Structure formats: C-alpha cells, structure tokens
Amino acid sequence: MKLHPDHIYAYGAHRGGIDERWFASTTPAANENREIDEGLSYVVHEGKRAFTLAEAVGLEGSKLVGAAIWDSYKRWPVYSKFFDNMGPIPHHMHQSEEQAALVGQQGKPESYYFPPQLNGVGNNFPYTFFGLEPGTTKQDIRRCLERWNEGDNGILNYSKAYKLKPGTGWLVPPCVLHAPGSLVTYEPQWGSDVFGMYQSMVEGRYLQWNMLVKNMPEDKQKDLDFIVGQLDWEGNVNPNFKDAHYLEPIADGDTASAGYVDRWVVYGKIKGKELFSSKELTVEPGQKVTIKDKGAYGLVAMQGVGTIGRHPLETPAMIRFGELTADEYFVTHDAANAGVTFHNTGTEPLVTLRYFGPGINPNAPAVGDHKKSN
C-alpha cells in the first residue's frame, strides 16, 4: 500500500497494523474499536478535506452516481480497496443478500485483481484457498465447527489452494469460502462488511467464535446446521471452480497503435447480475487519450505521472498516514459519459485502475472469456 513504515500502527498497536486502503468509499468499516469515519472517503477542496463522499452522494445523488444507481440504491453501493497482508487470512465467506438481511445488513460479493506494480514479491503465502474439495460433506464441515476450541479445526484439509499470479484475478460470490493469500490485492466489491470466519486458527492465531457468527441471527449462533447451511454448497464443491471464477485481463478493442490499452480486469455476473466491474488503463509516455464510460467510477493511479482532466495524477512512492495524495479520484456519472482525458507527461507508462457500480457495463466479458482472446 506504500504506507510509510512509521505509520503502519497509526491507530495504535492495540489495533494492529494498517493493511487496507479503501477507494471512493461511502461504506463505513465494521471492525471493532473503529474511528468514527473509518472506511469513508473524503472530498478534497482547495487542498483540504471538506466532507465525506457519502455526504456528497446523499446531497447530490443522481448527479454524482447516475440516475439508475441512485434510483435503485440511494447510495454509491460499491467500493474498492487495497488489501496488503504478509500472510494469509482465515477461510471465510460473505453472506448473501438474503442472509445479511436477517441481521439488517447487505450481502457482499467481491473480486480480486493482483496489480503487478505492487507485487514484486509474493510475501509469506501467495496462495488462496477457495471453496471445498468435491466429495466434502456438510458433516465434515460440521465436525470442523465442533472442534473450534481444540486448536486448528482443520477446515483447510477440505479445501484447495491456488497459486496467485500478478496481473490476474478472481470473482468471488457470496457464501463461497476463501482464505486470501499474501499478494497485495485490489478488491472491487459490494458496499458491505459482513462475513463469517470458518477457520478457528491461522498461523497460530486463535479466532473467537464471534468472528464466525457476528453477522448471523443471535438465536442461530450456536446452531451448527444453520451455520453450515449458510454456505453455497454447490458453489463451494464445484469441480470446475477455477473455470467459474478465475479472471485474466481482456483488452477492450485493439488500441495499442493509438498509444493506450484499456483492459477489463474484473468482470462477470453473480446470479445473473453485473454488480461491479473494473478496467486497467495504460497510457504510453507522451500520449493523450479521452476515455468515455457509461457510469461513475472510483480511480487510483498505479504507475506513472500525468493529468486526469485538469487535475494532477501522480503515483506516490510512499504515503504518510493522513497525507493527501494525487493518485485517487471519483469521476461522476456525467463526467464519465462526456469523456475524461488522460495525459501521460512522464517517461514510463501511466497506469490506472477504475471500478464501476452495478449495471454500468452489462456487456463486459463473461468469466472465462479470456480463453477466447488468447
């Protein structure tokens, strides 16, 4: 994430190190002991934080996010983040819309892209466990939950790890188990922070039972059959799991001769709905390109220097906690429709990632389409 080493524990050692940075977010973080504005992005005016993006969207609605998103959700319902851990995190899932509604929350599908610029090394465990091995039974997982206080409950014995490759990604629906590995990850996702941790220990660290059941109805938090039933069983034991979820970049048109390439890096539908998507724009040195999109987006610069419209666009080498940077922007619906001009004023490629909200790119590629373009 490029956070200055002196500021990794900026919230205090009792909170642990800062391992995430959220982009164009109107979604409050749900962790304990959080700051009042944790998770929320700010609008900057005249070099100072003026108000949160959530407040701006609440006031201006469709002018910022577009009429379709505002009419359907009354908010900016997605966000993205960098996730940067030295090792793996526990095997967990995020609840579906229906499950989360039982506790007054929203479900959470998500996606991963591993930017090459941030992944020169793989850290301690560049592998992610996904789903469950075909043949695993619900009784197997129930027994893992029964062993919660006996040390490692052994749930990873029923899963499969995939080696993570920079420049690729995954689409992860709700109710599918995953234990993300140690590559720095760009994560477009739904604007919710619900989860259930099904692994009792990771790297020798014990997880409290509450980390499994915190987003389940109170009267079901000891019901092991209910907890196992929260999993999308067919989705988890799918023998073709990788084919159903793995992503590789797909160029949007043949534009290299014009000095730029715009690639889809997150795409695909979840239960038939296009909920979020993401593109990686690369502009060659000295080149200028105007990109028109169908809806609002959050953007972060990954490499290089230049301008976005009339604003500076600079990729920092290191960021101090609380420091304002020129690498992140929110582009409104109307501005995206009209077209945004990117100018590379540097000597290396200017690379940005931008993510979109629901229904903006229904004609984006489907999971697996990268095989057609190879």
HELIX and SHEET records of a PDB file:
HELIX    1   1 PRO A    5  HIS A    7  5                                   3    
HELIX    2   2 ALA A   13  ARG A   15  5                                   3    
HELIX    3   3 LEU A   53  GLU A   60  1                                   8    
HELIX    4   4 SER A   62  VAL A   65  1                                   4    
HELIX    5   5 ALA A   67  TYR A   73  1                                   7    
HELIX    6   6 GLU A   97  ALA A  101  1                                   5    
HELIX    7   7 PRO A  116  LEU A  118  5                                   3    
HELIX    8   8 LYS A  138  GLU A  146  1                                   9    
HELIX    9   9 TRP A  148  GLU A  150  5                                   3    
HELIX   10  10 ILE A  155  TYR A  158  5                                   4    
HELIX   11  11 ASN A  210  VAL A  213  1                                   4    
HELIX   12  12 GLU A  218  LYS A  220  5                                   3    
HELIX   13  13 LEU A  224  GLY A  229  1                                   6    
HELIX   14  14 TRP A  233  ASN A  236  1                                   4    
HELIX   15  15 PHE A  241  HIS A  245  1                                   5    
HELIX   16  16 ALA A  256  ALA A  258  5                                   3    
HELIX   17  17 HIS A  333  ALA A  338  1                                   6    
HELIX   18  18 HIS A  370  SER A  373  1                                   4    
SHEET    1   A 3 GLU A  20  PHE A  23  0                                        
SHEET    2   A 3 VAL A  78  PHE A  83 -1                                        
SHEET    3   A 3 THR A 185  TYR A 186 -1                                        
SHEET    1   B 3 GLU A  20  PHE A  23  0                                        
SHEET    2   B 3 VAL A  78  PHE A  83 -1                                        
SHEET    3   B 3 GLN A 189  TRP A 190 -1                                        
SHEET    1   C 2 TYR A  42  HIS A  45  0                                        
SHEET    2   C 2 LYS A  48  THR A  52 -1                                        
SHEET    1   D 2 HIS A  92  MET A  93  0                                        
SHEET    2   D 2 GLY A 196  MET A 197 -1                                        
SHEET    1   E 3 GLU A 110  TYR A 113  0                                        
SHEET    2   E 3 GLY A 169  VAL A 172 -1                                        
SHEET    3   E 3 TYR A 246  LEU A 247 -1                                        
SHEET    1   F 3 LYS A 160  LYS A 163  0                                        
SHEET    2   F 3 TYR A 127  PHE A 130 -1                                        
SHEET    3   F 3 HIS A 178  ALA A 179 -1                                        
SHEET    1   G 2 MET A 201  VAL A 202  0                                        
SHEET    2   G 2 ARG A 205  TYR A 206 -1                                        
SHEET    1   H 6 ILE A 250  ALA A 251  0                                        
SHEET    2   H 6 TYR A 260  VAL A 266 -1                                        
SHEET    3   H 6 SER A 277  VAL A 283 -1                                        
SHEET    4   H 6 LEU A 350  PHE A 356 -1                                        
SHEET    5   H 6 TYR A 297  GLN A 303 -1                                        
SHEET    6   H 6 GLU A 328  VAL A 331 -1                                        
SHEET    1   I 4 LYS A 288  ILE A 291  0                                        
SHEET    2   I 4 VAL A 340  ASN A 344 -1                                        
SHEET    3   I 4 VAL A 305  ILE A 308 -1                                        
SHEET    4   I 4 HIS A 311  GLU A 314 -1                                        
END                                                                             
